Amino acid sequence: IDVYSKKRIPKKIKLNLNDVNNLLGVKIPKQKSQKILKSLGFGVSGKGEEIIVTVPTRRLDITIPEDLIE
């Protein structure tokens, strides 16, 4: 069991879907990207090609957009 003395606030990361597609070399539709992130427990909001992803506090390994793309 991990015990933390401070209450952690969920991190928010800006994710540009064009960057995702360029890095992966595959076009993934916005709806599918959002569905994948939500199924992994992330919160997703925003319009256009830039979305805001809310990272659950238990996911200490996710700190930058590249972590989300991975």
N, CA, C and O atoms as a Tinker XYZ file with bonds, in Angstrom:
   280  protein
     1  N      0.848000   -1.162000    0.000000    73     2
     2  CA     0.000000    0.000000    0.000000    64     1     3
     3  C      0.899000    1.233000    0.000000    63     2     4     5
     4  O      1.849000    1.326000    0.778000    81     3
     5  N      0.581000    2.186000   -0.896000    73     3     6
     6  CA     1.281000    3.460000   -0.909000    64     5     7
     7  C      0.507000    4.446000   -0.053000    63     6     8     9
     8  O     -0.718000    4.527000   -0.134000    81     7
     9  N      1.224000    5.186000    0.758000    73     7    10
    10  CA     0.589000    6.191000    1.608000    64     9    11
    11  C      1.228000    7.529000    1.292000    63    10    12    13
    12  O      2.450000    7.674000    1.334000    81    11
    13  N      0.390000    8.507000    0.974000    73    11    14
    14  CA     0.873000    9.841000    0.664000    64    13    15
    15  C      0.291000   10.813000    1.680000    63    14    16    17
    16  O     -0.895000   10.758000    2.005000    81    15
    17  N      1.143000   11.703000    2.174000    73    15    18
    18  CA     0.682000   12.638000    3.190000    64    17    19
    19  C     -0.098000   13.805000    2.596000    63    18    20    21
    20  O     -0.904000   14.428000    3.287000    81    19
    21  N      0.135000   14.107000    1.314000    73    19    22
    22  CA    -0.556000   15.221000    0.667000    64    21    23
    23  C     -1.617000   14.695000   -0.292000    63    22    24    25
    24  O     -1.446000   13.660000   -0.935000    81    23
    25  N     -2.702000   15.430000   -0.369000    73    23    26
    26  CA    -3.724000   15.095000   -1.353000    64    25    27
    27  C     -3.211000   15.557000   -2.716000    63    26    28    29
    28  O     -2.829000   16.714000   -2.886000    81    27
    29  N     -3.207000   14.647000   -3.674000    73    27    30
    30  CA    -2.699000   14.980000   -4.996000    64    29    31
    31  C     -3.819000   15.497000   -5.892000    63    30    32    33
    32  O     -4.962000   15.047000   -5.810000    81    31
    33  N     -3.469000   16.433000   -6.732000    73    31    34
    34  CA    -4.415000   17.018000   -7.681000    64    33    35
    35  C     -4.159000   16.377000   -9.042000    63    34    36    37
    36  O     -3.010000   16.260000   -9.467000    81    35
    37  N     -5.235000   15.956000   -9.735000    73    35    38
    38  CA    -5.045000   15.348000  -11.061000    64    37    39
    39  C     -4.325000   16.304000  -12.016000    63    38    40    41
    40  O     -4.654000   17.488000  -12.090000    81    39
    41  N     -3.359000   15.783000  -12.729000    73    39    42
    42  CA    -2.593000   16.574000  -13.695000    64    41    43
    43  C     -3.381000   16.697000  -14.992000    63    42    44    45
    44  O     -4.065000   15.757000  -15.398000    81    43
    45  N     -3.286000   17.857000  -15.646000    73    43    46
    46  CA    -3.928000   18.083000  -16.933000    64    45    47
    47  C     -2.843000   18.297000  -17.973000    63    46    48    49
    48  O     -1.924000   19.093000  -17.777000    81    47
    49  N     -2.960000   17.576000  -19.084000    73    47    50
    50  CA    -1.967000   17.644000  -20.148000    64    49    51
    51  C     -2.660000   18.022000  -21.454000    63    50    52    53
    52  O     -3.668000   17.423000  -21.828000    81    51
    53  N     -2.100000   19.037000  -22.153000    73    51    54
    54  CA    -2.609000   19.393000  -23.479000    64    53    55
    55  C     -2.040000   18.405000  -24.485000    63    54    56    57
    56  O     -0.833000   18.169000  -24.533000    81    55
    57  N     -2.932000   17.832000  -25.287000    73    55    58
    58  CA    -2.513000   16.841000  -26.274000    64    57    59
    59  C     -3.018000   17.277000  -27.636000    63    58    60    61
    60  O     -4.224000   17.394000  -27.853000    81    59
    61  N     -2.092000   17.517000  -28.551000    73    59    62
    62  CA    -2.442000   17.902000  -29.909000    64    61    63
    63  C     -2.556000   16.637000  -30.750000    63    62    64    65
    64  O     -1.588000   15.891000  -30.899000    81    63
    65  N     -3.743000   16.400000  -31.299000    73    63    66
    66  CA    -3.983000   15.164000  -32.043000    64    65    67
    67  C     -3.196000   15.103000  -33.349000    63    66    68    69
    68  O     -2.902000   14.014000  -33.841000    81    67
    69  N     -2.852000   16.256000  -33.912000    73    67    70
    70  CA    -1.992000   16.249000  -35.100000    64    69    71
    71  C     -0.603000   15.725000  -34.746000    63    70    72    73
    72  O      0.003000   14.990000  -35.526000    81    71
    73  N     -0.098000   16.104000  -33.571000    73    71    74
    74  CA     1.198000   15.596000  -33.112000    64    73    75
    75  C      1.146000   14.085000  -32.886000    63    74    76    77
    76  O      2.107000   13.371000  -33.173000    81    75
    77  N      0.016000   13.609000  -32.369000    73    75    78
    78  CA    -0.161000   12.166000  -32.154000    64    77    79
    79  C     -0.056000   11.437000  -33.485000    63    78    80    81
    80  O      0.687000   10.464000  -33.615000    81    79
    81  N     -0.804000   11.914000  -34.467000    73    79    82
    82  CA    -0.800000   11.268000  -35.778000    64    81    83
    83  C      0.570000   11.325000  -36.437000    63    82    84    85
    84  O      1.007000   10.347000  -37.044000    81    83
    85  N      1.259000   12.473000  -36.322000    73    83    86
    86  CA     2.597000   12.602000  -36.917000    64    85    87
    87  C      3.602000   11.673000  -36.255000    63    86    88    89
    88  O      4.416000   11.050000  -36.936000    81    87
    89  N      3.548000   11.578000  -34.944000    73    87    90
    90  CA     4.500000   10.734000  -34.217000    64    89    91
    91  C      4.258000    9.251000  -34.495000    63    90    92    93
    92  O      5.203000    8.480000  -34.665000    81    91
    93  N      2.981000    8.858000  -34.539000    73    91    94
    94  CA     2.653000    7.452000  -34.781000    64    93    95
    95  C      2.752000    7.070000  -36.247000    63    94    96    97
    96  O      2.975000    5.904000  -36.573000    81    95
    97  N      2.586000    8.049000  -37.138000    73    95    98
    98  CA     2.599000    7.762000  -38.558000    64    97    99
    99  C      1.296000    7.149000  -39.044000    63    98   100   101
   100  O      1.243000    6.584000  -40.136000    81    99
   101  N      0.248000    7.258000  -38.242000    73    99   102
   102  CA    -1.064000    6.697000  -38.558000    64   101   103
   103  C     -2.123000    7.723000  -38.176000    63   102   104   105
   104  O     -2.021000    8.363000  -37.129000    81   103
   105  N     -3.139000    7.881000  -39.020000    73   103   106
   106  CA    -4.230000    8.815000  -38.711000    64   105   107
   107  C     -5.247000    8.119000  -37.829000    63   106   108   109
   108  O     -5.884000    7.151000  -38.244000    81   107
   109  N     -5.397000    8.619000  -36.605000    73   107   110
   110  CA    -6.396000    8.088000  -35.675000    64   109   111
   111  C     -7.454000    9.170000  -35.501000    63   110   112   113
   112  O     -7.134000   10.276000  -35.068000    81   111
   113  N     -8.712000    8.871000  -35.833000    73   111   114
   114  CA    -9.768000    9.880000  -35.689000    64   113   115
   115  C     -9.898000   10.355000  -34.239000    63   114   116   117
   116  O     -9.623000    9.610000  -33.299000    81   115
   117  N    -10.321000   11.608000  -34.080000    73   115   118
   118  CA   -10.442000   12.222000  -32.752000    64   117   119
   119  C    -11.331000   11.383000  -31.837000    63   118   120   121
   120  O    -10.986000   11.157000  -30.677000    81   119
   121  N    -12.477000   10.919000  -32.352000    73   119   122
   122  CA   -13.404000   10.153000  -31.532000    64   121   123
   123  C    -12.765000    8.861000  -31.017000    63   122   124   125
   124  O    -12.986000    8.462000  -29.874000    81   123
   125  N    -11.978000    8.221000  -31.865000    73   123   126
   126  CA   -11.321000    6.978000  -31.451000    64   125   127
   127  C    -10.236000    7.266000  -30.403000    63   126   128   129
   128  O    -10.082000    6.516000  -29.439000    81   127
   129  N     -9.494000    8.350000  -30.599000    73   127   130
   130  CA    -8.469000    8.732000  -29.620000    64   129   131
   131  C     -9.097000    8.995000  -28.263000    63   130   132   133
   132  O     -8.584000    8.548000  -27.237000    81   131
   133  N    -10.215000    9.726000  -28.260000    73   131   134
   134  CA   -10.900000   10.028000  -27.010000    64   133   135
   135  C    -11.442000    8.760000  -26.364000    63   134   136   137
   136  O    -11.371000    8.606000  -25.145000    81   135
   137  N    -11.978000    7.859000  -27.167000    73   135   138
   138  CA   -12.525000    6.606000  -26.641000    64   137   139
   139  C    -11.425000    5.771000  -25.990000    63   138   140   141
   140  O    -11.629000    5.190000  -24.924000    81   139
   141  N    -10.269000    5.712000  -26.629000    73   139   142
   142  CA    -9.141000    4.947000  -26.081000    64   141   143
   143  C     -8.704000    5.538000  -24.741000    63   142   144   145
   144  O     -8.523000    4.808000  -23.766000    81   143
   145  N     -8.534000    6.862000  -24.696000    73   143   146
   146  CA    -8.100000    7.511000  -23.457000    64   145   147
   147  C     -9.113000    7.317000  -22.340000    63   146   148   149
   148  O     -8.738000    7.041000  -21.200000    81   147
   149  N    -10.396000    7.459000  -22.659000    73   147   150
   150  CA   -11.434000    7.269000  -21.638000    64   149   151
   151  C    -11.464000    5.833000  -21.131000    63   150   152   153
   152  O    -11.676000    5.598000  -19.942000    81   151
   153  N    -11.251000    4.867000  -22.031000    73   151   154
   154  CA   -11.265000    3.463000  -21.604000    64   153   155
   155  C    -10.092000    3.143000  -20.679000    63   154   156   157
   156  O    -10.141000    2.176000  -19.919000    81   155
   157  N     -9.038000    3.960000  -20.747000    73   155   158
   158  CA    -7.875000    3.784000  -19.869000    64   157   159
   159  C     -7.998000    4.580000  -18.573000    63   158   160   161
   160  O     -7.080000    4.583000  -17.752000    81   159
   161  N     -9.145000    5.263000  -18.386000    73   159   162
   162  CA    -9.401000    5.965000  -17.137000    64   161   163
   163  C     -9.039000    7.437000  -17.133000    63   162   164   165
   164  O     -9.077000    8.075000  -16.082000    81   163
   165  N     -8.687000    7.992000  -18.290000    73   163   166
   166  CA    -8.340000    9.405000  -18.382000    64   165   167
   167  C     -9.597000   10.226000  -18.647000    63   166   168   169
   168  O    -10.537000    9.747000  -19.283000    81   167
   169  N     -9.610000   11.455000  -18.162000    73   167   170
   170  CA   -10.668000   12.391000  -18.494000    64   169   171
   171  C    -10.265000   13.130000  -19.759000    63   170   172   173
   172  O     -9.089000   13.437000  -19.950000    81   171
   173  N    -11.229000   13.418000  -20.627000    73   171   174
   174  CA   -10.928000   14.083000  -21.894000    64   173   175
   175  C    -11.909000   15.226000  -22.104000    63   174   176   177
   176  O    -13.116000   15.060000  -21.932000    81   175
   177  N    -11.377000   16.404000  -22.483000    73   175   178
   178  CA   -12.225000   17.543000  -22.808000    64   177   179
   179  C    -11.522000   18.379000  -23.869000    63   178   180   181
   180  O    -10.343000   18.175000  -24.158000    81   179
   181  N    -12.255000   19.315000  -24.440000    73   179   182
   182  CA   -11.669000   20.206000  -25.431000    64   181   183
   183  C    -12.255000   19.996000  -26.798000    63   182   184   185
   184  O    -12.868000   18.971000  -27.094000    81   183
   185  N    -12.049000   21.002000  -27.628000    73   183   186
   186  CA   -12.566000   20.968000  -28.995000    64   185   187
   187  C    -11.416000   21.122000  -29.963000    63   186   188   189
   188  O    -10.323000   21.547000  -29.589000    81   187
   189  N    -11.669000   20.775000  -31.203000    73   187   190
   190  CA   -10.645000   20.920000  -32.229000    64   189   191
   191  C     -9.594000   19.832000  -32.112000    63   190   192   193
   192  O     -9.849000   18.747000  -31.590000    81   191
   193  N     -8.418000   20.146000  -32.606000    73   191   194
   194  CA    -7.331000   19.160000  -32.621000    64   193   195
   195  C     -6.522000   19.142000  -31.330000    63   194   196   197
   196  O     -5.649000   18.290000  -31.162000    81   195
   197  N     -6.799000   20.067000  -30.418000    73   195   198
   198  CA    -6.103000   20.068000  -29.131000    64   197   199
   199  C     -7.093000   19.706000  -28.036000    63   198   200   201
   200  O     -8.119000   20.365000  -27.870000    81   199
   201  N     -6.778000   18.661000  -27.296000    73   199   202
   202  CA    -7.653000   18.230000  -26.213000    64   201   203
   203  C     -6.892000   18.322000  -24.893000    63   202   204   205
   204  O     -5.662000   18.330000  -24.864000    81   203
   205  N     -7.642000   18.389000  -23.822000    73   203   206
   206  CA    -7.067000   18.399000  -22.473000    64   205   207
   207  C     -7.351000   17.043000  -21.849000    63   206   208   209
   208  O     -8.505000   16.625000  -21.753000    81   207
   209  N     -6.310000   16.367000  -21.431000    73   207   210
   210  CA    -6.431000   15.047000  -20.821000    64   209   211
   211  C     -6.143000   15.174000  -19.331000    63   210   212   213
   212  O     -5.092000   15.672000  -18.929000    81   211
   213  N     -7.091000   14.719000  -18.518000    73   211   214
   214  CA    -6.921000   14.722000  -17.071000    64   213   215
   215  C     -6.404000   13.362000  -16.643000    63   214   216   217
   216  O     -7.049000   12.338000  -16.866000    81   215
   217  N     -5.237000   13.367000  -16.030000    73   215   218
   218  CA    -4.568000   12.131000  -15.641000    64   217   219
   219  C     -4.989000   11.752000  -14.221000    63   218   220   221
   220  O     -4.905000   12.581000  -13.315000    81   219
   221  N     -5.441000   10.513000  -14.015000    73   219   222
   222  CA    -5.788000   10.079000  -12.659000    64   221   223
   223  C     -4.566000   10.189000  -11.735000    63   222   224   225
   224  O     -3.434000    9.981000  -12.172000    81   223
   225  N     -4.798000   10.512000  -10.481000    73   223   226
   226  CA    -3.689000   10.710000   -9.537000    64   225   227
   227  C     -2.867000    9.444000   -9.320000    63   226   228   229
   228  O     -1.712000    9.524000   -8.902000    81   227
   229  N     -3.436000    8.299000   -9.594000    73   227   230
   230  CA    -2.690000    7.043000   -9.409000    64   229   231
   231  C     -1.664000    6.792000  -10.521000    63   230   232   233
   232  O     -0.793000    5.933000  -10.375000    81   231
   233  N     -1.761000    7.536000  -11.632000    73   231   234
   234  CA    -0.872000    7.344000  -12.770000    64   233   235
   235  C      0.314000    8.297000  -12.696000    63   234   236   237
   236  O      0.353000    9.304000  -13.404000    81   235
   237  N      1.264000    7.985000  -11.851000    73   235   238
   238  CA     2.440000    8.815000  -11.659000    64   237   239
   239  C      3.393000    8.761000  -12.856000    63   238   240   241
   240  O      4.291000    9.594000  -12.979000    81   239
   241  N      3.193000    7.782000  -13.731000    73   239   242
   242  CA     4.064000    7.605000  -14.885000    64   241   243
   243  C      3.681000    8.488000  -16.068000    63   242   244   245
   244  O      4.418000    8.533000  -17.053000    81   243
   245  N      2.557000    9.186000  -16.001000    73   243   246
   246  CA     2.090000   10.023000  -17.101000    64   245   247
   247  C      2.302000   11.483000  -16.724000    63   246   248   249
   248  O      1.602000   12.016000  -15.863000    81   247
   249  N      3.288000   12.140000  -17.384000    73   247   250
   250  CA     3.601000   13.530000  -17.040000    64   249   251
   251  C      3.670000   14.451000  -18.248000    63   250   252   253
   252  O      3.538000   15.666000  -18.094000    81   251
   253  N      3.875000   13.908000  -19.453000    73   251   254
   254  CA     4.003000   14.712000  -20.653000    64   253   255
   255  C      3.166000   14.099000  -21.780000    63   254   256   257
   256  O      2.776000   12.935000  -21.691000    81   255
   257  N      2.884000   14.875000  -22.847000    73   255   258
   258  CA     2.076000   14.350000  -23.941000    64   257   259
   259  C      2.614000   13.040000  -24.539000    63   258   260   261
   260  O      1.836000   12.165000  -24.919000    81   259
   261  N      3.914000   12.913000  -24.619000    73   259   262
   262  CA     4.499000   11.701000  -25.191000    64   261   263
   263  C      4.160000   10.464000  -24.378000    63   262   264   265
   264  O      4.056000    9.370000  -24.933000    81   263
   265  N      3.987000   10.620000  -23.075000    73   263   266
   266  CA     3.574000    9.501000  -22.237000    64   265   267
   267  C      2.171000    9.032000  -22.636000    63   266   268   269
   268  O      1.901000    7.832000  -22.656000    81   267
   269  N      1.293000    9.961000  -22.948000    73   267   270
   270  CA    -0.054000    9.616000  -23.382000    64   269   271
   271  C     -0.022000    8.910000  -24.740000    63   270   272   273
   272  O     -0.737000    7.932000  -24.958000    81   271
   273  N      0.806000    9.412000  -25.636000    73   271   274
   274  CA     0.897000    8.811000  -26.969000    64   273   275
   275  C      1.442000    7.405000  -26.879000    63   274   276   277
   276  O      1.008000    6.520000  -27.617000    81   275
   277  N      2.378000    7.190000  -25.994000    73   275   278
   278  CA     2.975000    5.852000  -25.803000    64   277   279
   279  C      1.911000    4.860000  -25.371000    63   278   280
   280  O      2.212000    3.685000  -25.161000    81   279
